[in-house]
């Protein structure tokens, strides 16, 4: 991560604008504050990716929140060409002052140079490939696919610098870490999925109480662990003696959340003014 930060700092002098991707289901947890500190006075675009899997009302609230914070903001599904094409116009609008300065100096059609940034697994490579119309960047469903920097030419006279995903070394906010883990931004190999699943169930019981019963055809249990046991029985995740296999049921639930099959879910809402000092 330190190497990735140094790379960003070295390249910033070449950059007109920073385009940051976050996960629309957890925009604040998936937003690395280091990017804000590294950005300096550069123009900023913030893309709420995976908006097709997020609660649309919550996404609208997050768009308002980030626009109020000074970002050019757009919610999108980076797999959809129509969504990604809107970024060209937004980039030109965000860089309008620079384009005008270049025009007055007699510089025309100079490419806008952008840096794409974000934590692992928010969809940066998929965004680039959809934008460019070809497989320009490696993609994968695990964090850490992009290992080094690369320049990619994009429509709209944009040159884009891809960077490795940045994730801060220590996640002191346990709730934010749990949300990141649920979304797949933390390597699954270091997680206990049953614990993660019951935390997810706990949130869903409060925020989206109808989703788990509708998806798995079960009645709400007395608590989150009972819900996980009921999911295991409903989906045949059983061990010897017909005991529920909680690890297998947990993996099923988490996969359903990550894929959007569980429904359109947002795991956090914008801070209220009284909470801003905690962010």
Residue pairs with C-beta under 8 A, 6 or more apart in sequence:
1 166
1 167
1 168
1 169
4 163
4 164
4 165
4 166
5 34
5 38
5 166
7 149
7 163
7 164
8 35
8 38
8 115
8 117
8 163
8 166
9 38
11 115
11 149
11 161
11 163
12 38
12 39
12 40
12 42
12 115
14 113
14 161
15 42
15 113
15 114
15 115
15 161
16 42
16 43
16 95
16 98
16 112
16 113
16 114
17 42
17 43
17 44
17 45
17 91
17 94
17 95
17 112
17 113
17 114
17 115
18 35
18 39
18 42
18 43
18 44
18 45
18 114
18 115
18 117
19 45
19 47
19 87
19 91
19 114
19 115
19 116
19 117
19 160
20 31
20 35
20 44
20 45
20 46
20 47
20 116
20 117
20 118
21 47
21 49
21 78
21 116
21 117
21 118
21 122
21 123
21 124
21 127
22 28
22 30
22 31
22 46
22 47
22 48
22 49
22 118
22 119
22 122
23 29
23 30
23 48
23 49
23 50
23 122
23 123
23 183
23 185
24 48
24 49
24 50
24 51
24 53
24 54
24 59
24 62
24 75
24 266
25 50
25 53
25 54
25 183
25 265
25 266
25 267
26 176
26 179
26 180
26 183
26 266
26 267
26 268
27 48
27 62
27 66
27 268
28 176
28 268
28 270
28 271
28 279
29 173
29 175
29 176
29 177
29 179
29 180
29 267
29 268
30 118
30 119
30 122
30 179
30 180
30 183
30 185
31 46
31 119
32 117
32 118
32 119
32 166
32 167
32 168
33 168
34 166
34 168
35 117
35 118
35 166
43 72
43 94
43 95
43 98
44 70
44 71
44 72
44 94
45 71
45 72
45 73
45 74
45 87
45 90
45 91
45 94
45 114
46 66
46 71
46 72
46 73
46 74
47 73
47 74
47 75
47 76
47 78
47 87
47 127
48 54
48 59
48 62
48 63
48 66
48 73
48 74
48 75
48 76
49 76
49 77
49 78
49 122
49 123
49 127
50 77
50 78
50 122
50 123
51 59
51 75
51 76
51 77
52 77
52 260
52 264
53 260
53 264
53 265
54 75
54 264
54 265
54 266
55 264
55 265
55 266
56 264
58 266
58 269
59 75
59 266
60 75
61 269
61 270
62 75
62 266
62 270
63 73
63 74
63 75
64 270
65 270
65 271
66 73
67 73
72 90
72 93
72 94
74 86
74 87
74 90
76 83
76 84
76 86
76 87
77 83
78 84
78 123
78 126
78 127
78 130
79 126
79 130
80 130
81 130
81 133
84 127
84 130
84 131
85 131
85 155
87 131
87 156
88 154
88 155
88 156
88 158
89 156
91 112
91 114
91 156
91 158
92 99
92 112
92 156
95 112
98 112
99 112
102 108
102 110
109 157
111 153
111 157
111 158
111 159
112 156
112 157
112 158
112 159
113 158
113 159
113 160
113 161
114 158
114 159
114 160
114 161
115 160
115 161
115 163
116 124
116 127
116 128
116 160
116 161
116 162
116 163
117 124
117 163
117 166
118 124
118 165
118 166
119 143
119 165
119 166
119 167
119 180
119 185
120 143
120 144
120 145
120 165
120 167
120 185
121 141
121 142
121 143
121 165
121 183
121 184
121 185
122 165
122 185
124 137
124 146
124 162
124 165
125 137
125 138
125 139
125 140
125 145
125 146
125 162
126 139
128 136
128 137
128 152
128 154
128 160
128 162
129 135
129 136
129 137
129 139
131 154
131 155
131 160
132 152
132 153
132 154
132 155
133 155
136 150
136 152
137 146
137 150
137 152
137 162
138 145
138 146
139 145
141 184
142 184
142 187
143 165
143 167
143 184
143 185
143 186
143 187
144 164
144 165
144 187
146 162
146 163
146 164
146 165
147 164
148 164
149 161
149 162
149 163
149 164
150 161
150 162
151 159
151 160
151 161
151 162
152 159
152 160
152 161
152 162
153 159
153 160
154 160
167 185
167 186
171 177
171 180
177 186
178 196
178 199
179 267
179 268
180 186
181 191
181 196
182 196
182 199
182 200
182 254
182 257
182 258
182 267
183 258
183 267
184 258
193 247
193 250
193 251
193 254
194 228
194 246
194 247
194 250
196 250
196 254
197 228
197 246
197 249
197 250
197 253
197 254
198 224
198 225
198 228
198 250
199 224
200 253
200 254
200 257
201 212
201 224
201 227
201 228
201 253
202 224
203 267
204 211
204 212
204 262
204 265
205 212
205 220
205 224
205 227
207 265
208 263
208 265
209 220
211 262
211 263
211 265
212 218
212 220
212 227
212 231
212 262
213 219
213 220
214 263
215 256
215 261
215 262
215 263
216 230
216 231
216 234
216 235
217 234
218 227
218 230
218 231
218 234
219 230
220 227
221 227
221 229
221 230
228 244
228 246
228 249
228 250
228 253
229 244
229 246
229 249
231 237
231 249
231 252
231 253
232 238
232 244
232 245
232 246
232 248
232 249
233 244
235 249
235 252
237 244
237 245
237 246
237 248
237 249
237 252
238 244
238 245
239 245
253 262
255 261
256 262
257 265
271 278
271 279
